[in-house]
Amino acid sequence: MEINVTVVIPFFVKNEVFVQVLESVFTQSVKPKQLIMPRGVYESPEFRPFKSHWQQQNIQVFDNELSTADAMSFAVKVATGRYITFVERQEYWLPDKLKDQYQFLQDHPSAGSVYSGASSLTDILYKSKPQCLAASDMLINNVSAPENIMLRTSLFDKVCRIEPNSEHFIIWDLGLQMMAANIEQYSLRHLCMPLKVYDDGISKRNWCEYRRVLLKNQRVIENLLGVYEFQYYWYWGLKLTAKSEDKIKARIVTTYATAMMYFYKLRIWIDRENEEPVKTVGPVER
């Protein structure tokens, strides 16, 4: 069975985990309409047994030297599938991943995208119902961490303008932009699982990217969640970054960021307590 989906592998690395990731992509229960991949994957022994499954015109190849962001931009331009999905470095696809996501989008025309949001190996046993993502889910809620997206191809190019220096947060950035455009997004937690479980740390080299995406979407976050929520997420990222460094300076930054998080959390609580209840209009007394 062939589905109207373009699968994009936007990078090439040589390690054992990536080999398992590729095998999970090439052995899906349904066949995607198109594959877009770097030359290194196309010429790899893992893909060789599956080349005969696709006609040559349904395979697009690009240079290994392209960055992830540039590869994704290229893929959107040449994609022929109605929907598009991207392979991630540590994400092992369960056999029905493509089938389930595609069927969900077919059954829900208003949905702009659907994510699998598994965050640990145990999530494979957790069969949750589809969940509409809120702004807080897109930012920090690990229960619905947005990963491994499938969305309408036309929507990706319309909503997301990929910046080459924000590669690690492209999907997160895309999700926030879709939130700003009021496009429905859903999470299907049981569709995918990572091969390796990571903590929530943001490495020092990713801090600049995290900060850039956060600032880019500042107005969106403030409109959806509030000014103090934006500040909270800012110091949350700073704390996790400093926490990954084992130095005295990093410990000072961690302490400072933690204190600021508590401060803004308190401000959020105070503001919510002071909110006036919405008055309901009852029957007019005569």
C-alpha positions as CSV (number, residue, x, y, z in Angstrom):
1,M,0.0,0.0,0.0
2,E,1.4,3.4,-1.0
3,I,0.4,6.6,0.9
4,N,0.7,10.2,-0.3
5,V,3.6,11.1,1.9
6,T,7.2,12.3,1.4
7,V,9.7,11.0,3.8
8,V,12.8,13.2,4.3
9,I,16.1,12.0,5.9
10,P,17.7,15.5,6.3
11,F,21.2,14.4,7.5
12,F,23.8,11.6,7.3
13,V,25.8,10.2,10.2
14,K,27.7,7.0,10.6
15,N,26.8,5.2,13.8
16,E,25.0,2.1,15.0
17,V,21.9,4.0,16.2
18,F,21.4,5.7,12.9
19,V,21.6,2.3,11.1
20,Q,18.7,1.1,13.3
21,V,16.8,4.3,12.6
22,L,17.2,3.8,8.8
23,E,16.0,0.2,9.1
24,S,12.9,1.3,11.0
25,V,12.2,3.8,8.2
26,F,12.6,1.4,5.3
27,T,10.5,-1.4,6.9
28,Q,7.3,0.6,7.5
29,S,4.0,-1.3,7.0
30,V,3.0,1.2,4.3
31,K,5.1,2.6,1.5
32,P,5.6,6.4,1.2
33,K,5.2,8.0,-2.2
34,Q,8.6,9.6,-2.2
35,L,12.0,9.4,-0.4
36,I,14.4,12.4,-0.1
37,M,17.8,11.6,1.4
38,P,21.5,12.5,1.4
39,R,23.8,10.6,-1.0
40,G,25.4,8.9,1.9
41,V,22.2,7.2,2.8
42,Y,21.3,6.4,-0.8
43,E,24.6,4.6,-1.2
44,S,24.6,2.9,2.2
45,P,24.3,-0.9,2.5
46,E,21.2,-0.4,4.7
47,F,19.2,1.1,1.8
48,R,20.5,-1.2,-1.0
49,P,18.0,-4.0,-0.4
50,F,15.1,-1.5,-0.6
51,K,16.1,0.4,-3.8
52,S,14.0,-1.9,-5.9
53,H,10.9,-0.9,-3.9
54,W,10.8,2.6,-5.4
55,Q,11.0,3.9,-8.9
56,Q,14.0,6.1,-9.5
57,Q,11.8,9.2,-10.1
58,N,10.4,8.8,-6.6
59,I,13.8,9.2,-4.9
60,Q,15.5,12.5,-4.6
61,V,19.2,12.7,-3.5
62,F,21.1,15.7,-2.2
63,D,24.8,16.3,-1.1
64,N,25.9,15.1,2.3
65,E,27.4,18.6,3.0
66,L,24.0,20.3,3.2
67,S,23.0,21.4,6.7
68,T,19.9,19.9,8.2
69,A,18.0,23.2,7.7
70,D,19.1,23.5,4.1
71,A,18.2,19.9,3.4
72,M,14.7,20.4,4.8
73,S,14.3,23.6,2.7
74,F,15.4,21.6,-0.4
75,A,13.1,18.8,0.4
76,V,10.0,21.0,0.7
77,K,10.7,22.4,-2.8
78,V,10.9,19.0,-4.5
79,A,8.4,17.1,-2.4
80,T,5.5,15.5,-4.3
81,G,3.6,14.0,-1.4
82,R,0.6,15.8,0.1
83,Y,2.1,15.3,3.5
84,I,5.7,15.4,4.6
85,T,7.6,13.9,7.6
86,F,11.2,14.1,8.7
87,V,13.5,11.5,10.2
88,E,15.2,12.4,13.5
89,R,18.6,11.2,14.7
90,Q,17.5,9.2,17.7
91,E,13.9,8.3,16.7
92,Y,13.2,4.6,15.9
93,W,9.9,4.4,13.9
94,L,7.5,1.7,15.0
95,P,6.2,-0.3,12.0
96,D,2.8,1.6,11.8
97,K,4.2,5.1,12.4
98,L,3.5,6.3,8.9
99,K,0.3,4.5,8.5
100,D,-1.2,5.8,11.8
101,Q,-0.1,9.4,11.3
102,Y,-1.3,9.5,7.7
103,Q,-4.7,8.0,8.7
104,F,-5.1,10.5,11.4
105,L,-4.5,13.4,9.1
106,Q,-6.9,11.9,6.6
107,D,-9.6,11.6,9.2
108,H,-9.1,15.1,10.6
109,P,-8.9,17.6,7.7
110,S,-8.7,20.5,10.1
111,A,-5.5,19.2,11.6
112,G,-2.4,20.9,10.3
113,S,0.1,18.5,11.8
114,V,0.4,15.4,14.0
115,Y,3.3,14.5,16.3
116,S,4.5,11.4,18.0
117,G,5.7,12.5,21.4
118,A,7.2,9.5,23.1
119,S,9.8,10.5,25.6
120,S,11.0,7.2,26.9
121,L,11.2,3.5,26.0
122,T,8.3,2.8,28.3
123,D,6.0,5.0,26.3
124,I,5.7,2.2,23.7
125,L,3.3,0.6,26.1
126,Y,1.2,3.7,26.6
127,K,-1.6,3.9,24.1
128,S,-3.0,7.4,24.6
129,K,-5.8,9.0,22.6
130,P,-4.9,11.8,20.2
131,Q,-4.3,15.0,22.1
132,C,-4.7,18.5,20.8
133,L,-1.5,20.4,21.7
134,A,-1.7,23.6,23.7
135,A,1.0,26.3,23.7
136,S,2.4,25.1,27.0
137,D,2.8,21.6,25.5
138,M,4.9,23.1,22.7
139,L,7.2,24.8,25.1
140,I,8.0,22.7,28.1
141,N,5.4,20.0,28.8
142,N,7.3,16.7,28.5
143,V,4.0,14.7,28.4
144,S,3.4,16.0,24.9
145,A,6.9,16.9,23.7
146,P,6.5,17.6,20.0
147,E,8.7,15.2,18.1
148,N,8.6,13.5,14.7
149,I,6.1,15.6,12.9
150,M,3.9,14.8,9.9
151,L,2.1,17.8,8.3
152,R,0.7,19.1,5.0
153,T,3.6,19.9,2.7
154,S,2.1,23.2,1.6
155,L,1.7,24.3,5.2
156,F,5.4,23.7,6.0
157,D,6.6,26.2,3.4
158,K,3.8,28.6,4.2
159,V,4.3,28.8,8.0
160,C,8.0,28.0,8.6
161,R,11.0,30.0,7.5
162,I,13.9,27.8,8.4
163,E,17.0,29.5,9.7
164,P,20.3,27.5,9.2
165,N,21.5,28.5,12.7
166,S,18.5,27.0,14.5
167,E,18.8,23.3,13.4
168,H,18.2,21.7,16.7
169,F,14.9,23.6,17.3
170,I,13.4,23.6,13.8
171,I,10.4,21.5,14.7
172,W,9.8,23.4,17.9
173,D,10.0,26.7,16.0
174,L,7.6,25.4,13.4
175,G,5.1,24.3,16.1
176,L,5.1,27.7,17.7
177,Q,4.6,29.4,14.4
178,M,1.6,27.1,13.7
179,M,0.3,28.0,17.1
180,A,0.5,31.7,16.2
181,A,-1.4,30.9,13.0
182,N,-4.1,29.1,15.0
183,I,-3.5,25.8,13.2
184,E,-4.5,22.7,15.0
185,Q,-1.8,20.3,16.1
186,Y,-2.1,16.9,17.7
187,S,0.1,14.5,19.6
188,L,0.0,10.7,19.2
189,R,2.4,9.6,21.9
190,H,2.5,5.9,21.1
191,L,3.7,6.1,17.5
192,C,7.4,6.5,18.0
193,M,10.2,6.0,20.6
194,P,13.8,7.1,20.8
195,L,16.5,4.5,21.0
196,K,18.3,6.5,23.7
197,V,16.7,8.4,26.6
198,Y,18.1,11.8,27.2
199,D,17.5,14.2,30.1
200,D,16.0,17.6,29.6
201,G,19.4,19.4,29.4
202,I,20.1,22.0,26.8
203,S,23.8,21.8,26.0
204,K,25.8,25.0,26.0
205,R,26.3,24.9,22.2
206,N,22.5,24.8,21.8
207,W,21.8,27.7,24.1
208,C,22.2,30.3,21.4
209,E,19.7,28.4,19.2
210,Y,17.2,28.0,22.0
211,R,17.5,31.7,22.8
212,R,17.1,32.7,19.2
213,V,14.0,30.7,18.7
214,L,12.5,31.9,22.0
215,L,13.1,35.6,21.1
216,K,11.8,35.0,17.6
217,N,8.5,33.7,19.0
218,Q,8.4,36.1,22.0
219,R,5.3,37.8,21.0
220,V,3.6,34.5,20.2
221,I,4.4,33.1,23.7
222,E,3.4,36.3,25.5
223,N,0.1,36.5,23.6
224,L,-0.7,32.8,24.3
225,L,0.6,32.4,27.8
226,G,1.6,35.8,29.2
227,V,4.8,38.0,29.7
228,Y,5.8,36.2,32.9
229,E,5.5,32.8,31.2
230,F,8.0,33.9,28.6
231,Q,10.5,35.0,31.2
232,Y,10.0,31.7,33.1
233,Y,10.9,29.7,29.9
234,W,13.9,31.9,29.3
235,Y,15.4,31.2,32.7
236,W,14.3,27.5,32.5
237,G,16.5,27.2,29.4
238,L,19.3,29.1,31.0
239,K,19.2,26.8,34.1
240,L,19.4,23.6,32.0
241,T,22.2,25.0,30.0
242,A,24.3,26.0,33.1
243,K,23.4,22.7,34.8
244,S,25.2,20.8,32.0
245,E,28.5,22.6,32.9
246,D,30.5,21.5,35.9
247,K,32.1,24.8,36.9
248,I,31.7,27.2,39.7
249,K,30.5,29.9,37.3
250,A,27.9,27.5,35.9
251,R,26.7,26.7,39.5
252,I,26.2,30.4,40.1
253,V,24.2,30.8,36.9
254,T,22.1,27.8,37.8
255,T,21.3,29.2,41.2
256,Y,20.4,32.6,39.7
257,A,18.3,31.1,37.0
258,T,16.5,28.9,39.5
259,A,15.7,31.9,41.7
260,M,14.4,33.8,38.8
261,M,12.2,30.9,37.8
262,Y,10.6,30.8,41.2
263,F,10.2,34.6,41.1
264,Y,8.3,34.5,37.8
265,K,6.3,31.4,38.8
266,L,5.2,33.4,41.8
267,R,4.2,36.4,39.6
268,I,2.2,34.1,37.4
269,W,0.4,32.7,40.4
270,I,-0.4,36.1,41.8
271,D,-1.7,37.3,38.4
272,R,-3.9,34.3,38.1
273,E,-5.2,34.8,41.6
274,N,-6.0,38.4,40.9
275,E,-7.9,37.7,37.7
276,E,-11.5,38.8,37.8
277,P,-13.9,35.9,37.3
278,V,-15.8,36.0,34.1
279,K,-19.3,37.3,34.7
280,T,-22.1,35.2,33.3
281,V,-25.2,36.9,32.0
282,G,-28.3,35.6,33.7
283,P,-32.0,36.2,33.1
284,V,-33.1,39.8,33.5
285,E,-35.2,40.3,36.6
286,R,-38.5,42.1,36.1
